[in-house]
Amino acid sequence: MTQIFNFATSFALVCFVVGMCLAVYRMTAGPSMADRVLALDAMYINGMLILLTLGLRFNSPLYFDIGLLICIFGFVGSVAMAKFLLRGEVIEP
């Protein structure tokens, strides 16, 4: 069972890293700002999933706490970027 678990977590990590590399490419070569914001969302989601997979693999709850923080800050950042793209300002006077 441990050998299958190690293979599954390794495969998941490779898939998430490939997804993050593709998101970095989309963020740098995106034709519009909306593409770049979506790529940033994909990057923080993949980063969170990498940390959760490492937490499962090393059996450490610290990775899950850090993943939760990444998720919260990523969501707040996405909302701020979307508001900036729609209105041109983040904080309204």
Secondary structure, 3 states (H helix, E strand, C coil): CHHHHHHHHHHHHHHHHHHHHHHHHHHHHCCCHHHHHHHHHHHHHHHHHHHHHHHHHHCCCHHHHHHHHHHHHHHHHHHHHHHHHHHCCCCCC
